[in-house]
Amino acid sequence: MDRKVYRRIRIAVAVGVFSLTAFCFIAGNERMARLLSLQPGPVLVRLVTNFTLSGLFLTAGFFATAFLFGRYFCATLCPLGAMQDAADSFRR
């Protein structure tokens, strides 16, 4: 596939993840809050404060994904990274 196709797919996934995260904040119900707890920050806090096996596996999965995919993990699956990329593209 062409580079432009990969870029469009990455942007579509980033918009989807960011929209889902924003919807979870806006909806404010318990089911949506569970989705937010799967983000890397809350998982790492859970692992440090209350060690659980699921927290360990999720943290290891996040680190492995970030190691394998580099900045694409932060630019696509992390809402903050998606916002930073969007702000950078507006600046250009």
C-alpha positions in Angstrom: 0.0 0.0 0.0 0.9 3.6 -0.5 2.2 5.8 2.3 -0.8 8.1 1.9 -3.1 5.1 2.5 -1.3 4.2 5.7 -1.5 7.8 6.8 -5.2 8.0 6.2 -5.8 4.8 8.1 -3.7 6.0 11.0 -5.7 9.3 11.1 -9.0 7.5 10.9 -8.0 5.2 13.8 -6.7 8.2 15.8 -10.0 10.1 15.2 -12.0 7.1 16.3 -10.0 6.5 19.5 -10.1 10.2 20.3 -13.9 10.4 19.7 -14.5 7.3 21.8 -12.5 8.8 24.6 -14.3 12.1 24.4 -17.7 10.3 24.3 -16.7 8.4 27.4 -16.0 11.6 29.2 -19.2 13.3 28.0 -21.5 10.3 28.6 -20.3 9.9 32.2 -21.9 6.5 32.9 -20.2 3.6 34.6 -19.9 1.4 31.5 -18.1 4.1 29.6 -15.8 4.8 32.5 -14.6 1.2 32.3 -13.3 1.9 28.8 -11.4 4.9 30.1 -9.7 2.7 32.7 -8.0 0.8 29.9 -5.9 3.7 28.9 -2.2 3.4 29.7 -2.2 6.0 32.5 -4.9 4.5 34.7 -3.5 1.0 34.1 -0.1 2.0 35.2 -1.5 3.8 38.3 -3.5 0.6 39.1 -0.4 -1.5 38.7 1.6 0.7 41.1 -1.0 1.3 43.8 -2.8 -2.1 43.8 -0.8 -4.8 42.0 -3.1 -7.0 39.9 -2.2 -9.6 37.3 -4.5 -8.0 34.7 -2.8 -4.6 35.3 0.6 -6.3 34.8 -0.5 -7.8 31.5 -2.0 -4.6 30.2 1.0 -2.6 31.1 3.3 -5.1 29.5 1.1 -5.0 26.4 1.2 -1.3 26.2 5.0 -1.3 26.5 5.4 -4.0 23.9 3.1 -2.2 21.5 4.9 1.1 22.1 8.2 -0.6 21.6 7.1 -2.3 18.4 5.3 0.6 16.8 7.1 3.6 18.2 5.5 6.9 17.8 2.5 5.4 15.9 1.3 4.0 19.2 1.3 7.5 20.8 -0.1 9.2 17.7 -2.9 6.7 17.1 -4.0 4.9 20.3 -3.3 7.6 22.8 -5.8 10.5 22.8 -3.2 13.0 24.0 -0.8 12.0 21.2 -3.6 12.4 18.6 -4.3 15.9 19.9 -0.6 16.8 19.7 -0.4 15.5 16.1 -3.6 17.5 15.2 -2.2 20.7 16.7 1.1 20.2 14.9 -0.7 19.8 11.6 -2.7 23.0 12.2 0.5 24.8 13.0 1.9 23.9 9.6 
